[in-house]
Amino acid sequence: MKKDLTFEEARSSLKVASLLINLASETSNPLDKDILIREAFESIFYASRIALTTFLLKEVKKLGSVENDSFYKDKFKEFFRILHLKYSYNGDYPKEKFVEEFNLWLDKVEKYVNELESKTKGGS
């Protein structure tokens, strides 16, 4: 049986995303570079999904239900729409400034992971 997901796994996915974007920056083959960049954005999205799943599971275990908080829903919808669909699936990411765009989203998702974890520990 698979164990529950953790916030540490979400952070690990962010680390892998950084490794992928660094490799993409060093890659000269355009197809390889595109795949690495798309996988890097997908890994950031995956981190947000792991964090949200972890948060929801912990909240249900603790409270028996989940508070109707638009914070985590709205952010996750944005991550899904941009990182997963637009950048990863469709490959429609900024081609010339992909590293800068990656860092912007990495920071947003890292904050999201930290905020969700804080909420599970009794923070507001």
C-alpha positions as CSV (number, residue, x, y, z in Angstrom):
1,M,0.0,0.0,0.0
2,K,1.3,3.5,-0.9
3,K,2.1,5.8,1.9
4,D,0.6,9.3,2.1
5,L,2.2,12.0,0.2
6,T,4.3,14.6,2.1
7,F,5.3,18.2,1.8
8,E,8.9,16.9,1.6
9,E,8.0,15.1,-1.6
10,A,6.6,18.4,-3.0
11,R,9.9,20.1,-2.2
12,S,11.8,17.2,-3.8
13,S,9.7,17.7,-7.0
14,L,10.8,21.4,-7.0
15,K,14.4,20.3,-6.7
16,V,14.1,18.0,-9.6
17,A,12.4,20.8,-11.6
18,S,15.5,23.0,-11.0
19,L,17.8,20.2,-12.1
20,L,15.7,19.8,-15.3
21,I,15.8,23.6,-16.1
22,N,19.6,23.7,-15.5
23,L,20.0,20.7,-17.9
24,A,17.8,22.4,-20.4
25,S,19.9,25.6,-20.2
26,E,23.0,23.5,-21.1
27,T,21.3,21.5,-23.9
28,S,21.8,22.6,-27.5
29,N,19.4,20.2,-29.3
30,P,16.1,22.1,-29.7
31,L,13.9,19.1,-29.2
32,D,15.7,17.9,-26.1
33,K,15.7,21.4,-24.7
34,D,11.9,21.8,-25.3
35,I,11.2,18.5,-23.6
36,L,13.4,19.3,-20.6
37,I,11.8,22.7,-20.2
38,R,8.2,21.3,-20.4
39,E,9.1,18.6,-17.9
40,A,10.6,21.2,-15.5
41,F,7.3,23.2,-15.6
42,E,5.4,20.0,-15.1
43,S,7.5,19.1,-12.1
44,I,6.6,22.4,-10.6
45,F,3.0,21.7,-11.2
46,Y,3.4,18.2,-9.7
47,A,4.8,19.8,-6.5
48,S,1.7,21.9,-6.2
49,R,-0.5,18.9,-6.7
50,I,1.4,16.9,-4.0
51,A,1.2,19.8,-1.6
52,L,-2.5,20.2,-2.1
53,T,-3.2,16.5,-1.8
54,T,-1.1,16.3,1.4
55,F,-2.9,19.4,2.8
56,L,-6.4,18.0,2.0
57,L,-5.6,14.5,3.5
58,K,-4.2,16.0,6.7
59,E,-7.2,18.4,7.1
60,V,-9.7,15.6,6.6
61,K,-7.9,13.4,9.1
62,K,-7.8,16.2,11.6
63,L,-11.2,17.9,11.1
64,G,-13.3,15.3,9.3
65,S,-13.8,17.8,6.5
66,V,-12.0,20.6,4.7
67,E,-12.6,24.3,5.2
68,N,-14.0,26.0,2.1
69,D,-10.9,28.1,1.5
70,S,-10.6,29.7,-1.9
71,F,-6.8,30.3,-1.4
72,Y,-5.7,26.8,-2.2
73,K,-8.3,26.2,-4.8
74,D,-7.7,29.4,-6.8
75,K,-3.9,29.0,-6.7
76,F,-4.1,25.4,-7.8
77,K,-6.4,26.3,-10.7
78,E,-3.8,28.9,-11.8
79,F,-1.0,26.3,-11.5
80,F,-3.0,23.8,-13.5
81,R,-4.0,26.2,-16.2
82,I,-0.6,27.8,-16.7
83,L,2.0,25.2,-15.7
84,H,0.3,22.0,-16.7
85,L,-1.9,22.9,-19.6
86,K,-0.2,25.9,-21.2
87,Y,3.5,25.4,-20.6
88,S,3.9,21.6,-20.2
89,Y,1.1,20.2,-22.3
90,N,0.9,22.8,-25.1
91,G,4.6,23.9,-24.9
92,D,3.5,27.5,-24.9
93,Y,6.1,28.9,-22.5
94,P,8.3,32.0,-23.1
95,K,11.0,30.6,-25.3
96,E,13.6,33.3,-24.9
97,K,13.1,33.9,-21.1
98,F,12.2,30.4,-20.0
99,V,14.7,30.5,-17.0
100,E,13.2,33.7,-15.7
101,E,9.7,32.4,-16.1
102,F,10.6,29.1,-14.5
103,N,12.1,30.9,-11.4
104,L,9.0,33.1,-11.1
105,W,6.7,30.0,-11.0
106,L,9.2,28.0,-8.8
107,D,8.9,30.8,-6.2
108,K,5.1,30.9,-6.4
109,V,4.8,27.2,-5.9
110,E,7.4,27.1,-3.2
111,K,5.4,29.7,-1.3
112,Y,2.2,27.7,-1.9
113,V,3.8,24.5,-0.5
114,N,5.0,26.4,2.6
115,E,1.6,28.1,3.2
116,L,-0.3,24.8,2.9
117,E,2.2,23.1,5.3
118,S,1.8,26.0,7.7
119,K,-2.0,25.7,7.6
120,T,-1.7,22.0,8.6
121,K,0.4,22.9,11.6
122,G,-2.2,25.2,13.0
123,G,-1.1,28.4,11.2
124,S,-3.6,30.7,9.5
